[in-house]
Amino acid sequence: MINFILKQWLVFASGAGLLLSSLYAGHFPVYSILEIQVLCMLFALFVAVHGLQRSGFISLITQGPEKGGVIPLKLVALTFFLSMLVTNDVALVVIVPMSLALDIERRDILVIIEALAANAGSAFTPFGNPQNLFIYWFYDLHPLTFITSIAPFSSLFLILLLAASMFIKTRGRIRPPRETPEIGASAYIYGVLLIIILLDILHILPLAAGFGVIIYALLYDRRALRIDYPLLLTFLFFFGLAGNLKEMLATEIGSSEHVFLLSALSSQIMSNVPATLLFAKFTSNWEALLWGANAGGFGSLFGSLANLIAYKIYVSHKSTDAPALFTMKFLFIGYLAFFMSMAWYFILRPQGLTG
């Protein structure tokens, strides 16, 4: 029970916050249609990605980088681009174990760079991570507007991380050789369903079209429904908590600098998803919030769930040791990227990035 509470502390904290704020306000919050839509879209996206992962399709498309030269560079690039479509968490679950099977000098640095690449790559699209999807729907944005706003952030770190990966040398081949996964009909079905959900998120198809993946999973693949329900519950709690706080404080954060700094810094403690949900109710400056939340994914282990995933896979792997040293390296490189992202924001802002 203690381990469960420690693992899901954010759910318990957000639930307690919702309960206490509701008692103070004298009523429970009323959820908007938009908030329900976001939860439905996340649910459908998680099921589709999990089903695609279970089908072996994602493992199949990641086998290419194991062959030829510059393997670390290809792994970092694959992490970056894969996270755009199947979220940063899934990209790391697939790539990090593969990286740990490499015979290279600096596997710990490679895993850290991959965690940064997953956060930077997922920032580029409205469906790359949960906070992006929420911002995209909450502020009713156009896809091109969203992508052009965050493109300087993702592009800078793509260049930097690819350059850094060039200094990681591979001594040998993958050990042991991986078998080619068998791909069934479900892989193609989930692929089509994922495309439908992405079109839903982009407002090209109606929301109801995304429920096809739920129906398919219920009828033919119920294991695909074993997704991150605590994260969805955290969304539900934070929607209500943010609404209560907005009513109680009755304030607005108008300065883009304040929105950016508050969202980035608070992400270091509570992670960038709940920070986004919290501050969205207090500002209309979506660009500053978008940059702040994604910059906040760098830095501490709590900045992003992806950080914790990469960290846990590395320290629990049978071929790794010195977890304390790895933690120090993770924090040092992570905070280096964090402060670089903050500097990049303030460099670009006078040119009209955030208005």
Number of C-alpha atoms within 10 A of each C-alpha: 6 7 8 8 12 10 11 14 14 19 20 17 16 23 19 14 19 24 19 15 21 18 12 12 14 10 11 17 19 10 12 10 8 14 17 13 16 22 18 17 25 22 21 22 28 25 25 31 22 21 28 24 21 18 23 17 20 22 19 15 11 18 16 13 18 19 11 9 12 16 23 27 22 20 26 28 22 21 30 31 21 25 27 22 22 23 27 32 22 21 29 27 15 16 24 24 15 19 23 21 17 20 15 19 12 13 21 23 17 24 26 23 24 32 32 30 30 34 34 30 29 30 32 27 23 25 25 24 28 28 23 24 20 26 21 23 19 18 13 13 16 13 14 9 11 20 16 13 17 20 15 16 22 21 14 14 20 21 11 13 22 20 12 16 21 13 13 18 17 17 10 9 16 18 11 8 9 11 8 10 13 11 15 11 8 18 19 14 16 24 17 15 26 25 15 23 28 20 16 17 24 19 15 11 14 13 16 11 13 25 17 16 26 19 12 17 17 13 9 10 14 14 13 22 19 11 17 12 12 14 19 19 17 20 25 21 25 24 24 26 25 25 23 27 19 17 13 12 9 9 12 12 16 12 13 20 17 14 25 27 19 20 29 31 21 20 27 23 15 18 25 29 26 25 26 28 28 22 23 25 19 19 17 18 20 23 20 27 30 27 24 29 34 31 32 35 32 33 25 22 21 18 29 28 19 26 28 16 18 24 21 12 17 23 17 11 12 9 9 14 13 8 15 10 10 18 16 11 15 25 17 14 17 23 18 13 21 25 15 15 23 18 12 15 21 14 11 13 15 10 9 7 16 19 11
